[in-house]
Amino acid sequence: MTNTALITGASSGIGLELAKIHASKGDNLVIVARRKDLLIGLKTELETNCDVDVLVVVADLSKPKVPEKIYKLMEKKKIKIKYLINNAGFGDYGEFHKGDLKLYQDMIEVNVSALTKLTRLFLPDLIKTEGKILNVASVAGFISGPFHAVYYATKAYVVSLTESLSVELKKTKVTATVLCPGLTRTEFHGAAGISEPLYSVSMSAEDVAKQGYSAMMNGKTIQVTGFINKVFLLFAKFLPTMWVANSVQTGMRLLTRKDD
Ligand SMILES: NC(=O)c1ccc[n+]([C@@H]2O[C@H](COP(=O)([O-])OP(=O)(O)OC[C@H]3O[C@@H](n4cnc5c(N)ncnc54)[C@H](OP(=O)(O)O)[C@@H]3O)[C@@H](O)[C@H]2O)c1
């Protein structure tokens, strides 16, 4: 397998679209997620339409030992990963003190720990193959999010880690990119128990993936998707942090029609 990309969370949404883009270049894939049927369906589609090899890895990234198992599987199968795309992630909605502690642990494990472990495990090889890293964070990584407190905190970690890596890696040919989407039409909101984003203020997963993939290929460090999100973050930089945090709740309610 050459120019192989490993994409976590490829069974739906942004990860699935990233997989389609990569396969359309004629390059092979390792796709990771829990839902085997969706991964097998994607493998069949990509192998038929794009003449590529796709390896399906059914794995639950909330289990702490899974990243190491994935790395060892690649070693065993002698698959050299050139593009590491840490996309898997999920969120929730509700008052922090009423939330399920196990859910928070799983969220931190998937959004933060698995991403960190996979990056650390694959990076020495990526340095040799002059590869690239794409970490999927969110606009949420730059602000605080009441009622999504843990999710926003996990995404702040992803932004910070990737920015640091991007600087550290300057002496190598590896680049680290962080993709920061705003509201995107995927299964994310349903899985988090929140209403779908309004069509007018959200982006398609395909457009988000296109921007992220292109940023990764160009070695860009931060890719915020969409004009509205860029303008929002520009304003947020100059406004008092707590004013922004207070506004997030109102904004999310308006943009997703959440009734609580
Ligand atoms: N949609 C948005 O508005 C939005 C905005 C900003 C950032 N993001 C970020 O974009 C990324 C992709 O999300 P999406 O919007 O495309 O949502 P999505 O359609 O729900 O996709 C999430 C992906 O993550 C995988 N995943 C979740 N938990 C997992 C686990 N324990 N183990 C392995 N895989 C797991 C899911 O696969 P399985 O369920 O099959 O395991 C799925 O493939 C996430 O990191 C999310 O935080 C989304």
The ligand as an SDF file (V2000), in Angstrom:
LIG
                    3D

 48 52  0  0  0  0  0  0  0  0999 V2000
  -20.7100   18.1300   12.6360 N   0  0  0  0  0  0  0  0  0  0  0  0
  -20.2730   19.2580   13.1820 C   0  0  0  0  0  0  0  0  0  0  0  0
  -21.0220   20.2570   13.2880 O   0  0  0  0  0  0  0  0  0  0  0  0
  -18.8380   19.3520   13.6480 C   0  0  0  0  0  0  0  0  0  0  0  0
  -18.3320   20.6350   13.9210 C   0  0  0  0  0  0  0  0  0  0  0  0
  -17.0190   20.7520   14.3360 C   0  0  0  0  0  0  0  0  0  0  0  0
  -16.2260   19.6310   14.4810 C   0  0  0  0  0  0  0  0  0  0  0  0
  -16.7360   18.3940   14.2280 N   0  0  0  0  0  0  0  0  0  0  0  0
  -15.8440   17.2380   14.4230 C   0  0  0  0  0  0  0  0  0  0  0  0
  -15.7480   16.5090   13.2150 O   0  0  0  0  0  0  0  0  0  0  0  0
  -15.3680   15.1650   13.5070 C   0  0  0  0  0  0  0  0  0  0  0  0
  -16.2350   14.2260   12.6920 C   0  0  0  0  0  0  0  0  0  0  0  0
  -17.5770   14.3410   13.1360 O   0  0  0  0  0  0  0  0  0  0  0  0
  -18.8060   14.3950   12.1270 P   0  0  0  0  0  0  0  0  0  0  0  0
  -19.3960   15.7380   12.1960 O   0  0  0  0  0  0  0  0  0  0  0  0
  -18.4290   13.8450   10.8180 O   0  0  0  0  0  0  0  0  0  0  0  0
  -19.8380   13.4520   12.9140 O   0  0  0  0  0  0  0  0  0  0  0  0
  -20.3100   11.9390   12.6760 P   0  0  0  0  0  0  0  0  0  0  0  0
  -20.9780   11.7950   11.3640 O   0  0  0  0  0  0  0  0  0  0  0  0
  -21.0640   11.5910   13.9070 O   0  0  0  0  0  0  0  0  0  0  0  0
  -18.9480   11.1200   12.6390 O   0  0  0  0  0  0  0  0  0  0  0  0
  -18.2140   10.7890   13.7950 C   0  0  0  0  0  0  0  0  0  0  0  0
  -17.2880    9.6350   13.4500 C   0  0  0  0  0  0  0  0  0  0  0  0
  -16.5220    9.3110   14.6360 O   0  0  0  0  0  0  0  0  0  0  0  0
  -16.6170    7.9260   14.8580 C   0  0  0  0  0  0  0  0  0  0  0  0
  -16.5480    7.6040   16.2890 N   0  0  0  0  0  0  0  0  0  0  0  0
  -17.2830    8.1370   17.2980 C   0  0  0  0  0  0  0  0  0  0  0  0
  -16.9910    7.5130   18.4510 N   0  0  0  0  0  0  0  0  0  0  0  0
  -16.0620    6.5650   18.1570 C   0  0  0  0  0  0  0  0  0  0  0  0
  -15.3920    5.5660   18.9170 C   0  0  0  0  0  0  0  0  0  0  0  0
  -15.6320    5.3780   20.2380 N   0  0  0  0  0  0  0  0  0  0  0  0
  -14.5050    4.7470   18.3170 N   0  0  0  0  0  0  0  0  0  0  0  0
  -14.2630    4.8740   16.9720 C   0  0  0  0  0  0  0  0  0  0  0  0
  -14.8730    5.8020   16.1920 N   0  0  0  0  0  0  0  0  0  0  0  0
  -15.7650    6.6230   16.7780 C   0  0  0  0  0  0  0  0  0  0  0  0
  -17.9820    7.5070   14.2840 C   0  0  0  0  0  0  0  0  0  0  0  0
  -17.9640    6.1390   13.8870 O   0  0  0  0  0  0  0  0  0  0  0  0
  -18.7480    4.9430   14.6200 P   0  0  0  0  0  0  0  0  0  0  0  0
  -19.9910    5.5180   15.2410 O   0  0  0  0  0  0  0  0  0  0  0  0
  -19.0100    3.9700   13.5020 O   0  0  0  0  0  0  0  0  0  0  0  0
  -17.7650    4.4220   15.6140 O   0  0  0  0  0  0  0  0  0  0  0  0
  -18.0510    8.3990   13.0370 C   0  0  0  0  0  0  0  0  0  0  0  0
  -17.4030    7.7650   11.9550 O   0  0  0  0  0  0  0  0  0  0  0  0
  -15.5080   15.0090   15.0130 C   0  0  0  0  0  0  0  0  0  0  0  0
  -14.2260   15.0360   15.6040 O   0  0  0  0  0  0  0  0  0  0  0  0
  -16.3130   16.2170   15.4360 C   0  0  0  0  0  0  0  0  0  0  0  0
  -16.0300   16.6120   16.7450 O   0  0  0  0  0  0  0  0  0  0  0  0
  -18.0280   18.2310   13.8080 C   0  0  0  0  0  0  0  0  0  0  0  0
  1  2  1  0
  2  3  2  0
  2  4  1  0
  4  5  1  0
  4 48  2  0
  5  6  2  0
  6  7  1  0
  7  8  2  0
  8  9  1  0
  8 48  1  0
  9 10  1  0
  9 46  1  0
 10 11  1  0
 11 12  1  0
 11 44  1  0
 12 13  1  0
 13 14  1  0
 14 15  2  0
 14 16  1  0
 14 17  1  0
 17 18  1  0
 18 19  2  0
 18 20  1  0
 18 21  1  0
 21 22  1  0
 22 23  1  0
 23 24  1  0
 23 42  1  0
 24 25  1  0
 25 26  1  0
 25 36  1  0
 26 27  1  0
 26 35  1  0
 27 28  2  0
 28 29  1  0
 29 30  1  0
 29 35  2  0
 30 31  1  0
 30 32  2  0
 32 33  1  0
 33 34  2  0
 34 35  1  0
 36 37  1  0
 36 42  1  0
 37 38  1  0
 38 39  2  0
 38 40  1  0
 38 41  1  0
 42 43  1  0
 44 45  1  0
 44 46  1  0
 46 47  1  0
M  CHG  2   8   1  16  -1
M  END
$$$$
